Amino acid sequence: MERLQKILAQAGVASRRKCEELILQGKVEVNDEVVTTLGTKVDPSVDVIKVNGKTIGAEKKVYMMLNKPKGVITSASDPQGRKIVNDYLKGVSERLYPVGRLDYDTEGLLLLTNDGDFAHMLTHPKHHVPKTYIATVKGVPHGTALDKLKKGIMLEDGMTAPAEVEYQDIDPEGKFATISITITEGRNRQVRRMFDAINHPVNKLKRIAFGDLFLGNLKRGLSRPLTKEEIEGLYKQARLAGKKSQNKTK
């Protein structure tokens, strides 16, 4: 069940605000009854919804994976006219929204969908769905520095949860190191800030996994739909992570 104005907007009738106006003007019917109350909840798979006498259909749920390039905004729109992730969704007519964010300078796996429940499930703090990144950092952090990340490190917005950290490559001259890091939180620019905290700033950052879903060989700038099995797998992992989180707080 979702709010009527949200269903109308998702179906492409108009913007959310305009849909609210249509409801208040008595131009929307649910099961042949005029509805003028904002916030009325409906189920588009069961209820018959009409706008100005025309029946609207439930929007098809779409789930996409994008290999986001560096220098692209994780947003459905940008007032400055910069490239946005939706520009890379070829052949998709539905309006999709990013599941979480990747900052402007970060590339890699990004999910986009029009399924609000799916997005909420994957991004809600209590679910702790792991996300894995490959970070190329300045210098070579010693084991004691990485141990700080593994145990949790204090940032300006609080202590981070423990992370999984592992060397991938070390420059013989000590100029850089490539490190795999898996976190279960979604704070703004978190991975970059974690490495800044141990004095090894990130030069390059790429997300390669979201839960059990891996980027694989999807080329930069390309997207593909998720399979039914992948969608169900992410739902399952989010639920399991949520239960573990609840058990820890008991």
C-alpha positions in Angstrom: 0.0 0.0 0.0 1.3 3.4 -1.0 0.1 7.0 -1.0 -2.2 7.7 -3.9 -0.2 10.8 -5.1 3.0 8.7 -5.1 1.3 6.0 -7.2 0.1 8.6 -9.7 3.5 10.2 -10.0 5.2 6.9 -10.5 2.7 6.1 -13.2 3.8 9.2 -15.1 0.6 11.2 -14.6 2.4 14.3 -13.4 4.8 15.5 -10.7 3.9 14.6 -7.1 2.8 18.1 -6.3 0.6 18.3 -9.4 -0.9 14.9 -8.6 -1.8 16.3 -5.1 -3.6 19.1 -6.9 -5.5 16.7 -9.1 -6.7 14.8 -6.0 -7.8 18.0 -4.2 -9.7 19.0 -7.3 -11.7 15.8 -7.2 -10.3 14.5 -10.5 -9.1 11.1 -9.1 -11.2 8.1 -8.5 -10.3 4.9 -6.6 -12.7 2.0 -7.3 -15.2 4.4 -8.9 -15.2 6.7 -5.8 -13.8 10.2 -5.9 -10.9 10.6 -3.5 -10.0 14.1 -2.3 -8.0 13.2 0.8 -4.2 13.5 0.5 -2.3 10.5 1.9 -5.0 8.0 1.0 -3.2 4.7 0.6 -4.0 2.3 -2.3 -2.7 -0.9 -3.8 -2.3 -0.4 -7.6 -2.3 -4.2 -8.1 -5.8 -4.4 -6.7 -7.4 -1.0 -6.8 -8.7 0.6 -10.0 -7.4 4.2 -10.2 -8.7 6.7 -12.6 -7.6 10.3 -13.4 -10.2 12.4 -15.3 -12.0 9.2 -16.1 -9.0 7.4 -17.6 -7.7 4.3 -15.9 -4.0 4.3 -15.1 -1.9 1.1 -14.8 0.6 0.2 -12.1 4.1 1.1 -13.1 6.3 -1.8 -14.0 9.0 -2.4 -11.4 12.5 -2.0 -12.9 15.9 -2.9 -11.3 19.1 -1.9 -13.0 22.8 -2.2 -12.3 25.1 0.5 -13.7 28.8 0.7 -13.8 29.0 4.4 -13.0 31.8 6.3 -14.5 33.9 8.8 -12.5 32.6 12.4 -12.9 28.9 11.6 -13.0 26.3 12.8 -10.5 24.4 10.2 -8.6 21.0 11.9 -9.0 17.9 11.8 -11.1 18.5 15.4 -12.1 21.1 18.2 -11.8 20.3 21.9 -12.0 23.8 22.6 -13.2 23.4 20.4 -16.2 26.1 17.9 -15.4 26.0 14.3 -16.5 23.7 12.2 -14.2 23.5 8.4 -13.8 20.1 8.3 -15.6 21.9 9.4 -18.8 23.5 6.0 -19.0 20.3 4.0 -18.8 19.6 3.1 -22.4 16.2 1.8 -23.4 14.6 2.4 -20.0 11.4 4.5 -20.2 10.6 4.3 -16.5 11.9 7.0 -14.1 14.5 5.3 -11.9 16.2 6.5 -8.8 19.6 5.6 -7.3 19.8 3.1 -4.4 22.2 5.0 -2.2 24.9 7.1 -3.6 28.4 7.0 -5.2 30.2 10.4 -5.0 31.2 12.3 -8.1 34.8 10.9 -8.1 33.8 7.3 -7.4 33.0 4.7 -10.0 31.5 1.3 -10.0 28.4 -0.6 -9.1 25.3 1.5 -8.6 21.7 0.2 -8.4 18.7 2.1 -9.7 15.1 1.3 -9.4 11.5 2.6 -9.1 10.7 0.2 -6.3 10.7 2.3 -3.2 10.5 -0.7 -0.8 13.5 -2.4 -2.5 15.6 0.8 -2.2 14.5 1.3 1.4 15.3 -2.3 2.3 18.9 -2.0 0.9 19.7 1.4 2.4 18.1 1.4 5.8 20.8 1.6 8.5 19.4 -1.4 10.4 20.0 -3.8 7.5 23.7 -3.3 7.2 24.0 -4.7 3.7 27.8 -4.9 2.9 29.4 -2.9 0.1 32.9 -3.7 -1.2 35.2 -1.1 -2.7 38.7 -1.2 -4.3 40.6 1.8 -3.1 44.0 3.0 -4.4 45.5 5.1 -1.7 48.6 7.3 -1.3 51.4 5.5 0.4 51.3 2.1 2.0 49.3 1.8 5.2 51.0 -0.4 7.8 49.1 -3.2 9.3 48.4 -1.2 12.5 46.7 1.5 10.4 44.5 -1.0 8.7 43.7 -2.6 12.0 42.1 0.7 13.0 39.7 0.4 10.0 39.0 -3.2 10.9 38.0 -2.3 14.5 36.2 0.9 13.6 37.7 4.4 13.5 36.4 7.7 14.9 35.1 10.2 12.3 33.5 13.6 12.8 30.1 11.9 12.7 31.0 9.1 15.1 32.7 5.7 15.3 32.5 3.5 12.1 31.4 -0.1 12.3 34.2 -2.7 11.8 35.3 -3.1 8.2 36.9 -5.9 6.3 40.2 -4.7 4.9 42.8 -6.5 2.7 45.8 -5.6 0.6 45.3 -6.2 -3.1 48.6 -4.6 -4.5 51.5 -2.7 -3.0 53.8 -0.5 -5.0 57.5 -1.6 -4.5 58.5 2.0 -4.2 55.9 2.6 -1.5 54.0 5.3 -3.5 50.6 3.7 -3.4 48.7 0.6 -2.3 45.5 -1.0 -3.6 43.2 -2.2 -0.8 39.8 -4.0 -0.7 37.5 -2.6 1.9 34.0 -3.8 2.8 31.7 -1.6 4.9 28.2 -2.1 6.2 27.2 1.6 6.5 26.4 4.3 4.0 27.7 7.5 5.3 28.6 10.4 3.0 32.1 9.7 1.4 32.7 7.2 4.2 35.5 5.2 2.6 37.5 8.3 1.6 37.1 9.8 5.1 38.2 6.5 6.7 41.4 6.5 4.8 41.9 10.2 5.4 41.7 9.4 9.1 44.8 7.1 8.8 46.6 9.7 6.6 46.4 7.7 3.4 44.1 9.6 1.1 42.2 7.8 -1.7 43.4 8.5 -5.2 40.9 6.2 -6.9 37.8 4.4 -5.6 35.6 1.8 -7.2 32.6 -0.1 -5.8 32.7 -3.7 -7.0 30.0 -5.4 -4.9 26.7 -4.6 -3.2 25.8 -7.5 -0.9 26.3 -10.7 -2.9 25.9 -8.8 -6.2 29.1 -8.2 -8.0 29.9 -5.8 -10.8 31.6 -8.5 -12.8 32.7 -7.6 -16.3 30.0 -4.9 -16.9 31.9 -2.2 -18.8 32.2 1.4 -17.5 29.1 3.4 -18.5 27.0 0.4 -19.3 23.9 -0.9 -17.5 21.9 -4.1 -17.3 18.7 -5.3 -15.6 19.0 -7.4 -12.5 17.8 -11.0 -12.8 14.9 -12.3 -10.7 17.4 -14.4 -8.7 19.6 -11.3 -8.0 16.7 -9.2 -6.8 15.5 -12.0 -4.5 19.0 -12.5 -3.3 19.4 -8.9 -2.3 16.0 -8.9 -0.5 17.0 -12.1 1.4 20.4 -10.7 2.4 18.9 -7.4 3.6 16.3 -9.3 5.7 19.0 -11.6 7.2 21.2 -8.6 8.0 18.3 -6.8 9.6 17.6 -9.8 11.9 21.3 -10.0 12.9 21.2 -6.3 13.8 18.1 -6.8 15.9 19.6 -9.7 17.8 22.7 -7.7 18.6 20.6 -4.9 20.2 18.6 -7.3 22.4 
